[in-house]
Amino acid sequence: MAATPDDRPVLPFRSRAALARLQELPALQLLLAATATLAALALGWSWLALLVGLVTLVLSLLQLLPPLWVVLRSRLEEPATVQTLALLGLVLGAVAISVALGWWEPLAAIYRSGDWNAIGAVGEGVIGAFGQILVAFVALTIAWRQFVVDQRLTTQQNRITQAQTIDSFMQGISELISDEDGLLEDWPLERMLAEGRMAAVFGSIDGEGKAKILRFLAHARLLTPLRRDQRLGRAILDGEGNYEVDRLDGVPVICLHQMLRGVDLSGVDLRGVDFNGADLGGANLRGADLSDANLAGANLSGADLDGVRLERTRFFYGTAEAATPVDPRSPQDFESGVGTGAVVENANLSDLRQLESETRLYLASWGGSRSRQSLAGSVKAIPSKLER
């Protein structure tokens, strides 16, 4: 059926479409404004030149001021700039107060008297000394800015050096534990060398560098206990292109042991890291992202977990009701969860994010009095199993 005249779509006017395209192209606006300005100047139309000149000025400022403001704002937020402006404000405020209190009135009276000998003495003594102070202040400001620049260059160089160190470590570990075909070939000596190299590297890098190494080792399955051939000790493939995991009797390529005890890992990305029972006692994990991480069996006693993201983070195996913290003297049962949980006594559990109900139940049950007090919400209905 043919569309009636009222049902036909109404096409926009070409003038509106052209105006919309013009508004989306600042460069075209500036080009047209500049062309109109040059034409008005060439024709001698002063009134038109004034009008289009103002339009060109406004269009130019609209394009220049936003990026300039961004640069200026970034400069103003720098501590060095704030301190320099504070010093200038201190000098200006002292001068303003002294003028308001009339402390400069004797000098002003000397200048109004017309006694050039006195004026020369004052200029040579007081003003000369004040000028030297200003010169010294300018020199101090320049030296401070140079120090800030040197600090930035040093920080950048340290980052480059750390990145090279981490890259060398990853390359060395890969060559150490793999054969020519890329298969895992980690004899006890290779595993000890890998752990020793990691312990040495950890002492020379910051928290972000440690997080990068942990993510590399975790995603390469070098921290996960793998099922081994009982005769050769080699990791066994699961038939799907991966190495088979054995939490009970498996042997990881690298054991973290006490490498992470008391370290600063605040605000870093630790997603998917398998800590495999590592000792994180007293570690600073404030604001870190532990999503999909495996903390089962880890020692978190005294650790700071304030603001940590715990989306799908594992603290135990089995169920929260049956799971208990790891105990070297007791066997582990990964089905019920007995002896597989993390040690969370005296840990700071404030403002935990994406905390699941099962995990909260376990933390409240085995955290002790201090940890229970830091948990958000009431935990009175959850009995403390640690104090029994």
DRENVO-981974 format. One record per atom (N, C-alpha, C, O): residue in one letter; x, y, z. Coordinates in steps of 0.001 Angstrom, whole numbers, plus 500000, padded with zeros to 6 digits. Layout:
// residues N
aXYZ/...
// end
This chain:
// residues 388
m500851498816500000/m500000500000500000/m500886501233500000/m501846501326500765/a500557502161499147/a501354503381499010/a501199504240500242/a500127504327500840/a502296504869500604/a502284505729501798/a501560507017501491/a501739507603500423/t500756507452502414/t500057508732502275/t501048509862502465/t502127509668503025/p500678511046501996/p501600512181502158/p501961512434503612/p503069512893503891/d501034512142504578/d501341512413505976/d502314511396506552/d502994511671507541/d502383510172505906/d503260509121506427/d504658509202505862/d505548508505506350/r504883510003504877/r506206510067504260/r507189510771505192/r506850511764505836/p508415510242505255/p509396510893506142/p509759512281505627/p509889512507504424/v509914513184506557/v510262514552506217/v511782514684506258/v512397514480507305/l512376515020505144/l513828515169505057/l514242516500505641/l513534517492505471/p515378516547506328/p515823517829506902/p516256518784505804/p516697518367504733/f516122520075506090/f516592521065505143/f518105520961504990/f518812520620505938/r518582521252503814/r520019521205503560/r520757522246504384/r521902522038504786/s520089523371504633/s520773524404505390/s521050523933506813/s522116524220507357/r520106523214507426/r520325522700508769/r521406521637508775/r522231521604509689/a521419520768507776/a522463519744507712/a523839520378507540/a524808519945508163/a523924521392506705/a525208522068506506/a525650522774507774/a526834522781508109/l524675523383508493/l525006524053509745/l525495523052510795/l526423523339511552/a524873521891510833/a525309520866511790/a526721520392511472/a527532520212512380/r527022520187510189/r528378519778509809/r529379520869510140/r530504520579510545/l528979522118509971/l529874523230510275/l530178523293511773/l531302523597512171/q529170523003512598/q529378523019514045/q530297521873514491/q530958521983515524/e530346520795513738/e531185519654514103/e532616519797513607/e533458518962513936/l532918520831512825/l534249521012512256/l534822522352512708/l534644523350512009/p535497522409513839/p536080523674514301/p537112524245513336/p537234525462513198/a537852523362512670/a538856523842511723/a538204524590510564/a538732525602510102/l537057524095510092/l536350524772509005/l535814526119509481/l535829527088508722/q535345526196510711/q534877527470511257/q536009528498511279/q535824529645510873/l537172528078511755/l538316528990511812/l538754529416510417/l539125530569510197/l538708528465509469/l539106528787508101/l538162529810507483/l538614530759506842/l536864529630507666/l535894530583507115/l536019531951507779/l535948532987507117/a536211531936509131/a536352533210509834/a537608533948509397/a537576535164509208/a538712533228509235/a539951533867508786/a539820534394507362/a540332535468507047/t539132533638506497/t538930534088505117/t538088535358505085/t538391536294504345/a537024535385505895/a536184536582505934/a536953537785506477/a536756538909506016/t537821537551507448/t538623538646508005/t539579539213506970/t539697540431506831/l540270538324506234/l541202538783505195/l540457539520504080/l540946540520503555/a539270539019503723/a538496539689502662/a538053541079503101/a538105542025502314/a537615541210504362/a537185542526504859/a538352543503504909/a538189544680504590/l539536543021505310/l540709543898505328/l541119544320503928/l541511545464503699/a541019543354502968/a541421543665501595/a540457544665500953/a540880545517500172/l539178544566501273/l538188545472500688/l538076546800501431/l537403547724500974/g538748546885502589/g538710548127503334/g537450548352504122/g537162549490504493/w536687547321504394/w535452547427505171/w535820547280506654/w535864546173507190/s536075548390507282/s536567548352508662/s535538547772509627/s535889547010510529/w534266548131509439/w533239547613510352/w533109546099510240/w532941545412511248/l533187545575509013/l533106544126508822/l534366543431509334/l534300542339509898/a535530544089509127/a536778543522509621/a536761543422511149/a537241542445511724/l536188544473511807/l536083544433513264/l535179543296513724/l535501542593514683/l534047543112513045/l533087542088513436/l533653540679513252/l533639539866514177/v534156540401512029/v534664539042511775/v535966538805512544/v536289537666512881/g536716539882512823/g537910539725513652/g537565539273515052/g538242538418515622/l536500539852515614/l536042539420516935/l535562537965516914/l535830537201517840/v534851537596515849/v534385536209515722/v535570535251515640/v535575534201516283/t536582535626514836/t537779534788514721/t538499534659516059/t538968533579516419/l538582535759516785/l539226535730518101/l538488534802519064/l539108534023519788/v537148534896519064/v536362534048519964/v536523532573519599/v536709531730520476/l536449532262518292/l536594530861517856/l537975530312518204/l538106529156518604/s538997531139518051/s540356530701518380/s540504530440519873/s541121529456520279/l539933531332520694/l540025531135522140/l539255529894522583/l539681529201523507/l538129529607521937/l537369528413522295/l538155527134522037/l537960526140522737/q539033527144521055/q539847525970520753/q541136525917521573/q541649524834521856/l541655527075521951/l542946527113522646/l542808527044524160/l543644526440524832/l541768527653524695/l541670527733526155/l541474526377526845/l542119526151527868/p540615525447526348/p540461524168527069/p541758523385527225/p542074522979528344/p542546523144526134/p543806522416526363/p544799523185527214/p545542522595527998/l544813524530527057/l545708525319527906/l545300525212529365/l546158525157530246/w544001525181529630/w543542525047531000/w543912523687531584/w544249523584532763/v543848522636530752/v544240521304531222/v545718521283531600/v546094520743532641/v546555521875530745/v547993521922531044/v548253522748532293/v549036522350533156/l547588523913532390/l547782524774533557/l547307524078534829/l547949524191535873/r546205523373534752/r545694522692535937/r546638521590536386/r546857521409537584/s547205520843535422/s548167519805535797/s549405520402536441/s549975519825537366/r549823521581535939/r550989522242536538/r550672522750537938/r551498522650538845/l549483523290538106/l549113523840539410/l548947522748540463/l549094523018541655/e548645521529540047/e548469520442541002/e549785519828541441/e549800519023542372/e550903520186540791/e552196519630541162/e552649520202542508/e552480521396542755/p553217519372543373/p553689519874544674/p554730520978544548/p554737521910545353/a555613520890543549/a556633521920543388/a556010523273543071/a556439524296543605/t554996523285542202/t554324524542541873/t553597525108543086/t553623526316543320/v552953524246543852/v552242524708545050/v553224525316546050/v552936526350546651/q554371524684546229/q555356525206547181/q555948526526546707/q556177527428547512/t556198526645545402/t556729527907544870/t555723529038545060/t556090530130545494/l554448528777544735/l553420529800544929/l553237530129546409/l552935531268546766/a553423529124547267/a553318529384548704/a554426530325549177/a554186531203550006/l555637530139548651/l556738531035549009/l556472532456548516/l556700533427549238/l555988532565547276/l555654533893546758/l554540534546547581/l554593535741547871/g553539533756547950/g552471534291548776/g552968534721550148/g552484535703550710/l553945533977550692/l554512534351551985/l555203535711551924/l555012536559552796/v556020535907550862/v556716537186550707/v555715538319550484/v555818539377551106/l554742538092549590/l553754539131549299/l552918539462550529/l552637540633550785/g552519538452551290/g551742538698552495/g552524539476553541/g551974540356554204/a553827539150553694/a554647539891554654/a554792541351554254/a554728542242555101/v554987541596552951/v555105542981552475/v553796543736552675/v553802544884553117/a552669543095552350/a551368543751552488/a551070544094553953/a550566545179554245/i551378543183554861/i551120543437556284/i551995544574556803/i551535545443557544/s553276544553556395/s554180545614556854/s553761546982556321/s553867547986557026/v553277547019555058/v552800548294554497/v551543548757555219/v551406549942555523/a550622547832555496/a549377548201556175/a549628548695557595/a548889549546558090/l550656548174558254/l550977548602559621/l551837549854559666/l552135550361560748/g552241550361558502/g553013551591558457/g554492551444558715/g555170552429559007/w555012550219558613/w556439550016558866/w557313550638557780/w558488550928558005/w556735550836556616/w557506551426555510/w557352552961555471/w557926553612554598/e556611553521556378/e556368554946556343/e557655555782556516/e557776556798555832/p558617555426557378/p559868556208557446/p560610556275556122/p561143557322555755/l560644555136555393/l561304555148554084/l560546556021553101/l561150556759552323/a559186555935553136/a558399556772552234/a558599558256552552/a558610559088551645/a558758558592553849/a558989559991554229/a560331560485553709/a560444561639553296/i561336559642553722/i562654560026553192/i562553560329551705/i563139561301551230/y561801559492550952/y561662559737549516/y560849560996549241/y561111561700548265/r559858561291550098/r559064562501549880/r559826563764550269/r559482564845549791/s560845563666551114/s561605564851551551/s562478565436550456/s562803566623550496/g562866564622549474/g563728565109548401/g565200565156548765/g565992565708548002/d565597564598549903/d567006564543550306/d567679563405549554/d567562562238549929/w568392563769548476/w568946562734547600/w570085561966548264/w570317560805547927/n570789562580549185/n571833561835549885/n571222560718550734/n571706559585550740/a570154561063551445/a569475560040552250/a568829558978551370/a568855557787551677/i568239559453550251/i567606558485549337/i568647557525548776/i568393556324548679/g569819558043548404/g570869557172547870/g571350556177548900/g571599555015548579/a571487556632550162/a571918555707551212/a570897554586551429/a571243553414551576/v569630554997551441/v568584553985551610/v568559553018550431/v568455551804550613/g568654553566549223/g568638552703548043/g569805551737548023/g569661550576547639/e570984552236548450/e572166551371548444/e572105550327549549/e572572549202549374/g571526550702550690/g571507549779551823/g570302548855551822/g570424547638551690/v569123549476551975/v567918548667552166/v567466547997550878/v567290546781550816/i567280548833549837/i566756548274548584/i567761547324547946/i567382546312547356/g569053547657548068/g570062546737547527/g570030545388548218/g570124544343547573/a569896545420549529/a569821544153550266/a568552543381549900/a568577542159549752/f567442544114549756/f566201543449549370/f566312542841547969/f565797541753547711/g566986543556547077/g567195543010545737/g568038541752545756/g567770540806545015/q569067541739546611/q569883540533546721/q569064539367547259/q569234538223546837/i568172539675548201/i567305538620548719/i566403538063547616/i566197536853547528/l565865538956546772/l565025538494545664/l565811537649544680/l565317536633544191/v567055538075544385/v567898537291543483/v568166535912544066/v568124534906543357/a568443535878545376/a568680534586546021/a567419533720545992/a567494532503545824/f566256534367546159/f565004533626546112/f564765533036544725/f564351531884544598/v565029533837543678/v564879533333542307/v565834532175542055/v565456531176541444/a567080532308542529/a568049531222542360/a567602529965543089/a567767528852542589/l567030530153544289/l566516529001545040/l565362528337544303/l565273527110544261/t564479529141543724/t563348528582542976/t563826527784541769/t563322526695541496/i564809528339541044/i565344527629539871/i566012526329540296/i565848525299539641/a566771526376541401/a567431525158541883/a566408524107542297/a566606522915542061/w565309524552542918/w564268523608543325/w563589522966542120/w563332521762542114/r563303523766541109/r562700523203539899/r563635522213539224/r563191521189538704/q564936522518539231/q565902521593538650/q565942520287539447/q566076519204538878/f565822520406540770/f565792519204541608/f564566518355541297/f564654517129541234/v563416519011541101/v562196518272540767/v562343517552539432/v561939516398539290/v562930518251538447/v563145517628537133/v564076516431537253/v563836515386536648/d565144516585538038/d566077515471538231/d565391514288538907/d565655513132538578/q564503514595539861/q563772513519540520/q562872512776539543/q562770511550539594/r562224513517538656/r561373512867537650/r562196511978536726/r561801510853536419/l563339512490536287/l564187511691535408/l564694510440536119/l564768509362535530/t565042510603537400/t565507509444538164/t564406508414538320/t564646507214538185/t563184508886538606/t562060507968538740/t561779507233537432/t561524506029537430/q561828507965536323/q561599507340535025/q562683506320534712/q562394505247534183/q563929506650535037/q565024505719534791/q564882504472535662/q565175503361535220/n564435504663536895/n564225503505537775/n563126502605537235/n563217501382537338/r562082503207536657/r561021502388536065/r561532501586534878/r561197500413534713/i562341502231534061/i562900501517532899/i563801500380533362/i563743499272532829/t564635500665534359/t565535499634534875/t564752498478535486/t565106497315535296/q563676498801536229/q562861497752536819/q562176496918535748/q562109495695535863/a561666497571534703/a561030496824533609/a562027495886532943/a561679494755532604/q563255496338532753/q564282495473532169/q564617494308533090/q564836493187532631/t564656494579534402/t564938493516535364/t563844492454535350/t564131491257535374/i562577492902535310/i561464491954535289/i561460491148534001/i561235489938534028/d561707491806532873/d561745491101531591/d562872490072531575/d562690488959531081/s564031490437532112/s565152489490532177/s564820488312533078/s565180487173532782/f564123488593534194/f563739487509535099/f562787486533534412/f562972485319534494/m561764487066533731/m560804486192533056/m561474485356531981/m561189484166531838/q562370485987531221/q563065485251530173/q563965484172530770/q564036483055530258/g564651484519531857/g565542483540532483/g564787482367533078/g565228481225532951/i563654482624533728/i562859481538534294/i562324480631533191/i562325479408533333/s561870481228532098/s561325480430530992/s562385479512530402/s562108478351530102/e563591480025530237/e564674479202529687/e565147478154530685/e565614477084530293/l565028478460531976/l565541477552532995/l564678476310533152/l565209475220533364/i563356476450533053/i562467475343533403/i561805474693532193/i560961473815532370/s562151475086530982/s561529474497529797/s562607473959528862/s563724474472528801/d562230472901528134/d563176472307527194/d563021472942525818/d562327473946525663/e563673472350524823/e563640472921523477/e562255472874522861/e561940473688521993/d561414471930523296/d560055471816522759/d559041472652523529/d557851472628523216/g559504473390524533/g558606474220525311/g557907473491526438/g557063474079527115/l558238472207526664/l557620471452527748/l558330471742529063/l559508472101529095/l557586471577530133/l558117471851531462/l559154470796531831/l558867469600531796/e560334471230532177/e561424470337532567/e562132470965533777/e563202471561533658/d561510470813534915/d562008471462536129/d562480470405537122/d561689469888537910/w563744470093537080/w564325469194538057/w564489469952539371/w564407471180539372/p564716469268540478/p564847469973541773/p565852471111541754/p565624472142542387/l566963470948541041/l567960472003540998/l567406473238540283/l567631474365540723/e566675473021539170/e566084474146538460/e565056474870539330/e564975476099539306/r564269474108540099/r563273474740540952/r563934475570542050/r563459476658542378/m565022475065542615/m565722475827543647/m566344477093543069/m566317478146543705/l566904476991541863/l567483478171541229/l566404479206540893/l566617480409541037/a565249478719540446/a564153479637540117/a563673480369541368/a563439481577541327/e563524479645542481/e563103480284543725/e564155481261544226/e563813482343544702/g565426480897544127/g566488481807544555/g566540483070543717/g566727484166544245/r566373482918542407/r566371484096541530/r565185484989541836/r565308486214541827/m564040484387542107/m562861485191542416/m563039485931543736/m562682487105543840/a563586485258544741/a563816485911546029/a564770487086545890/a564594488108546553/a565791486951545025/a566744488040544821/a566105489213544082/a566357490370544418/v565283488919543082/v564642489982542302/v563626490727543142/v563483491942543008/f562911490009544014/f561878490645544830/f562443491732545728/f561729492670546082/g563696491624546097/g564271492620546980/g564656493912546296/g565021494875546971/s564585493965544964/s565044495154544234/s563951495830543419/s564253496725542630/i562688495431543583/i561597496023542814/i560493496448543773/i560433495984544911/d559619497336543300/d558547497853544133/d557324496935544059/d557370495861543458/g556231497381544685/g555032496560544744/g554431496257543383/g553973495140543147/e554425497242542477/e553884497010541139/e554715495987540388/e554171495153539665/g556038496045540554/g556901495047539909/g556669493661540470/g556648492685539719/k556492493558541778/k556185492255542383/k554878491707541834/k554772490512541556/a553872492582541675/a552579492135541153/a552718491608539721/a552083490616539364/k553540492260538906/k553743491785537529/k554358490390537510/k553947489534536728/i555342490169538374/i555972488853538420/i554993487801538921/i554951486693538387/l554210488131539936/l553233487177540459/l552175486835539422/l551763485680539311/r551731487834538660/r550746487548537600/r551355486659536523/r550692485747536028/f552599486909536157/f553264486074535151/f553377484635535638/f553045483707534901/l553841484437536867/l554015483085537398/l552677482376537555/l552574481175537309/a551635483131537971/a550332482502538182/a549703482058536870/a549198480940536768/h549732482934535861/h549111482570534579/h549938481541533819/h549411480851532946/a551221481428534136/a552052480379533541/a551968479077534330/a552658478110534006/r551128479047535362/r550898477863536213/r552166477425536927/r552343476238537199/l553043478359537230/l554287478024537911/l554142478084539426/l555041477651540146/l553026478614539923/l552774478641541363/l551788477560541792/l551606477328542987/t551158476905540837/t550136475908541123/t550776474536541316/t551627474161540509/p550409473768542345/p550953472415542518/p550476471489541404/p549274471343541181/l551403470878540722/l551103470035539567/l551338468562539911/l552216468214540701/r550525467719539293/r550705466278539482/r552005465843538796/r552283466253537670/r552781465028539467/r554092464632538977/r554174463129538754/r553502462337539416/d555016462770537803/d555351461367537606/d556161460905538818/d557149461543539181/q555748459805539443/q556393459371540678/q557819458895540465/q558590458823541422/r558183458572539247/r559543458095538975/r560437459221538447/r561553459415538931/l559943459951537465/l560764460984536834/l560560462368537451/l561410463248537318/g559435462547538122/g559181463842538731/g558704464898537764/g558646466073538125/r558365464525536558/r557909465496535560/r556408465737535700/r555651464857536111/a556004466958535346/a554584467300535385/a553822466504534336/a554326466251533242/i552603466115534683/i551778465267533822/i550726466121533140/i550062466929533790/l550568465948531829/l549531466643531066/l548178465996531326/l548082464793531571/d547127466823531268/d545782466320531556/d545024465878530324/d543850465521530422/g545664465892529164/g545005465476527934/g544265466584527223/g543736466365526134/e544210467765527804/e543529468902527192/e544475470070526948/e544030471203526761/g545746469807526950/g546729470852526674/g547214471587527903/g547972472551527793/n546780471140529083/n547219471762530324/n547876470734531222/n547744469527531020/y548586471238532220/y549159470351533213/y548137470084534300/y547385470976534691/e548112468863534780/e547117468453535758/e547472468994537140/e548623468937537573/v546460469518537817/v546649470116539128/v546423469064540202/v545487468268540129/d547300469077541201/d547176468164542336/d547433468964543610/d548580469175544005/r546343469408544248/r546484470256545429/r547047469500546623/r547689470102547484/l546821468202546691/l547214467439547868/l548676467022547819/l549410467226548787/d549107466441546709/d550470465906546623/d551293466544545506/d552437466149545280/g550727467521544808/g551457468123543699/g552616469000544156/g552703469404545316/v553507469280543199/v554695470096543470/v554693471272542500/v554721471059541288/p554659472505542997/p554744473656542085/p556169473894541621/p557121473407542232/v556309474636540551/v557651474980540073/v558318475938541058/v559501475793541365/i557566476905541546/i558100477903542484/i557195477961543704/i555983478134543574/c557771477820544873/c557062478003546127/c557401479394546678/c558571479765546765/l556393480137547040/l556625481503547513/l557174481539548928/l557869482484549301/h556869480512549723/h557377480438551091/h557102481760551830/h555944482147551985/q558161482454552288/q558022483690553047/q558450484919552252/q558768485954552838/m558460484814550918/m558886485948550088/m557945487140550207/m558365488279550001/l556673486895550536/l555680487968550571/l555348488409551993/l554403489170552202/r556099487949552943/r555798488318554330/r556161489779554582/r557312490183554418/g555151490572554987/g555373491965555318/g555623492883554141/g556019494029554353/v555410492440552904/v555689493277551742/v554546494260551516/v553439494077552023/d554834495294550753/d553841496315550421/d553284496027549035/d553958496255548030/l552058495529548979/l551366495250547717/l550077496067547645/l549083495617547074/s550095497246548215/s548895498074548258/s548558498620546880/s549428499129546172/g547288498510546506/g546791499093545273/g547223498420543995/g547038498995542922/v547794497223544054/v548294496570542842/v547264495573542316/v546282495251542985/d547516495097541105/d546627494156540425/d547141492744540666/d548185492361540139/l546405491966541464/l546775490580541766/l545669489622541336/l545471488578541956/r544961489973540289/r543856489138539819/r544367487793539315/r545324487720538545/g543700486726539771/g544012485395539286/g545284484792539837/g545717483753539338/v545903485385540835/v547160484862541372/v546856483710542327/v546018483838543220/d547539482591542132/d547423481440543019/d548563481519544033/d549703481176543722/f548247481974545244/f549292482149546252/f549743480823546857/f550804480763547478/n548961479766546689/n549383478414547047/n549979478358548453/n551095477876548644/g549227478853549427/g549662478745550812/g550822479634551179/g551557479317552115/a551018480736550480/a552149481623550764/a551964482329552097/a550853482451552611/d553081482788552642/d553064483516553912/d552930485003553614/d553889485646553187/l551736485549553841/l551451486970553654/l551245487681554986/l550578488714555051/g551816487128556034/g551640487713557348/g552159489140557411/g553300489409557035/g551324490054557888/g551718491449558016/g551846492196556709/g552344493321556704/a551416491617555596/a551543492276554293/a550523493399554166/a549440493349554749/n550894494411553392/n550002495546553135/n549317495318551794/n549920495533550743/l548071494887551825/l547281494630550620/l546175495660550460/l545206495418549739/r546302496792551112/r545251497809551109/r544923498250549674/r545803498692548937/g543658498124549295/g543203498581547988/g543614497708546825/g543414498105545677/a544177496543547064/a544607495669545972/a543399494967545351/a542336494864545964/d543590494486544113/d542546493747543405/d542901492268543464/d543816491816542775/l542173491510544293/l542417490077544471/l541303489246543831/l541037488125544266/s540667489781542819/s539607489040542142/s540165487751541542/s541231487752540926/d539427486645541730/d539787485323541195/d541100484798541747/d541637483825541217/a541633485411542794/a542865484917543398/a542554483747544316/a541422483585544772/n543566482935544583/n543425481774545452/n544261481999546705/n545487481891546675/l543588482313547802/l544247482543549081/l544047481381550041/l544373481496551223/a543523480277549561/a543303479121550420/a544643478627550959/a545592478423550201/g544707478440552259/g545924477963552890/g546980479022553113/g548037478723553669/a546729480250552696/a547718481321552867/a547648481872554288/a546610481806554948/n548757482408554737/n548831483032556057/n548599484525555904/n549472485242555415/l547427485002556319/l547081486418556259/l547021487039557651/l546376488068557852/s547684486420558590/s547655486925559960/s548301488307560030/s549454488484559636/g547548489279560534/g548061490630560661/g548131491406559370/g548651492522559362/a547623490854558263/a547668491546556974/a546606492642556927/a545580492561557602/d546871493660556121/d545942494783555955/d545188494590554647/d545752494757553566/l543900494234554754/l543057493993553575/l542019495097553394/l540979494868552776/d542277496258553909/d541322497358553839/d541064497746552383/d541995498068551645/g539781497712551974/g539409498123550620/g539772497140549531/g539748497500548354/v540108495912549881/v540507494914548879/v539282494432548100/v538198494265548658/r539477494216546816/r538403493672545982/r538484492154545997/r539521491584545659/l537398491494546388/l537396490046546594/l536341489354545730/l535632488467546205/e536241489748544498/e535257489120543608/e535732487728543210/e536760487580542549/r534980486712543614/r535286485294543344/r536652484882543909/r537312484001543357/t537066485505544987/t538333485157545625/t538120483954546538/t537141483896547282/r539047482990546475/r538911481770547268/r539751481883548539/r540948482165548486/f539094481656549691/f539790481608550974/f539834480195551544/f540566479934552498/f539064479292550973/f538979477931551508/f538383477026550437/f537841477503549440/y538488475712550651/y537820474726549825/y536673474127550638/y536628474268551860/g535772473475549967/g534626472906550653/g533601473970550991/g533349474872550191/t533011473869552171/t531988474812552611/t532520475666553755/t533444475271554467/a531925476836553919/a532368477747554975/a532097477173556361/a532830477465557306/e531043476354556492/e530732475776557798/e531757474741558222/e532065474623559408/a532290473989557264/a533210472904557603/a534673473291557446/a535541472647558036/a534969474324556670/a536358474689556391/a537039475200557651/a536423475879558473/t538309474869557794/t539133475331558911/t540457475844558365/t540868475443557277/p541134476726559103/p542437477223558634/p543457476106558533/p543350475078559201/v544436476326557692/v545472475332557467/v546277475117558742/v546536476055559497/d546667473870558968/d547467473506560137/d548491472469559682/d548115471378559254/p549790472800559770/p550803471830559306/p550728470491560011/p551195469487559472/r550153470449561206/r550103469193561951/r548900468337561570/r548811467183561988/s547974468884560785/s546747468150560436/s546683467956558926/s547175468797558174/p546083466861558475/p545934466631557028/p544895467567556421/p544045468110557128/q544971467746555118/q544042468607554403/q543002467769553668/q543327466743553070/d541775468206553719/d540670467559553021/d540034468599552099/d539303469474552563/f540306468510550809/f539841469522549862/f538380469343549482/f537816470200548802/e537761468260549902/e536326468093549657/e535506468773550746/e534581469527550442/s535829468520551994/s535095469161553084/s535637470558553388/s534898471432553843/g536912470759553137/g537535472046553415/g538322472077554701/g538881473117555049/v538386470972555420/v539112470929556679/v540608471092556413/v541189470345555626/g541224472064557067/g542651472285556931/g543071472962555642/g544254472950555300/t542119473562554906/t542462474197553621/t542286475704553642/t542662476374552679/g541729476255554703/g541408477681554726/g542600478560555016/g543644478092555472/a542430479840554746/a543470480833555016/a543458481201556496/a542417481160557151/v544623481558557005/v544742482044558381/v544490483543558349/v545290484291557786/v543392483993558945/v542977485389558860/v542913486049560234/v542251487074560393/e543579485488561207/e543538486046562561/e544207487416562604/e545302487603562075/n543532488368563241/n544041489732563436/n544270490480562119/n545037491442562087/a543627490062561054/a543741490784559784/a542750491941559763/a541682491870560371/n543119493014559052/n542230494169558903/n541294493905557734/n541733493866556584/l540023493724558014/l539027493360557009/l538034494493556752/l536865494238556462/s538484495723556856/s537595496867556684/s537299497100555209/s538168496925554355/d536066497497554920/d535652497964553592/d535990496967552494/d536468497363551431/l535751495674552733/l535984494671551697/l534929494811550596/l533752495033550881/r535349494684549361/r534463494897548220/r534143493570547540/r534984492674547461/q532900493464547048/q532419492246546398/q532599491022547300/q532932489937546823/l532378491204548595/l532548490114549551/l531333489194549506/l530206489637549727/e531559487923549222/e530470486956549162/e530073486516550564/e530865486598551503/s528846486051550691/s528324485672552004/s529091484498552605/s529342484489553810/e529467483513551804/e530222482372552308/e531597482804552802/e532066482348553845/t532230483680552050/t533543484164552469/t533432484980553749/t534284484867554630/r532393485799553860/r532193486595555069/r531970485693556280/r532455485988557373/l531243484604556089/l531005483660557172/l532321483043557642/l532549482907558844/y533175482675556710/y534467482084557087/y535346483107557799/y535962482787558817/l535414484339557276/l536259485366557879/l535793485701559289/l536610485893560189/a534472485772559482/a533954486076560804/a534170484919561774/a534335485136562974/s534168483705561263/s534315482535562134/s535751482349562601/s535983481921563731/w536717482666561744/w538118482352562048/w539000483596562116/w540224483473562142/g538416484778562146/g539231485988562156/g539675486445563531/g540636487206563644/g538999486000564575/g539328486494565899/g538631487808566190/g537953488368565329/s538801488290567400/s538059489470567847/s538401490718567043/s537501491471566670/r539683490952566769/r540071492166566044/r539565492143564609/r539083493159564109/s539667491012563950/s539183490919562575/s537667491039562522/s537131491658561603/r536978490466563474/r535519490555563497/r535063491994563687/r534057492403563107/q535784492765564488/q535417494161564692/q535601494998563432/q534886495980563233/s536545494622562584/s536785495394561363/s535823495044560236/s535686495816559286/l535147493883560321/l534195493503559282/l532975494416559311/l532467494768560376/a532516494791558120/a531328495639558026/a530088494845558409/a529967493664558083/g529172495505559102/g527948494856559520/g528121494101560830/g529227493978561355/s527028493611561333/s527032492894562601/s527413491428562390/s526935490778561460/v528279490919563268/v528700489514563198/v528341488786564491/v528876487711564765/k527444489360565284/k527079488733566551/k526413487383566347/k526545486485567178/a525691487243565229/a524994485974564984/a525944484880564515/a525550483716564447/i527190485231564188/i528161484257563708/i529121483933564855/i529873484807565286/p529111482709565350/p530004482367566466/p531473482353566025/p531801481979564899/s532331482766566937/s533772482781566661/s534347481399566980/s534391480997568142/k534778480689565968/k535341479363566168/k536785479417566657/k537301478442567204/l537421480545566459/l538827480672566866/l538970480752568375/l539992480335568922/e537960481282569057/e538041481486570501/e537522480304571295/e537520480337572525/r537091479279570620/r536589478109571342/r537758477313571923/r537545476288572570/
// end
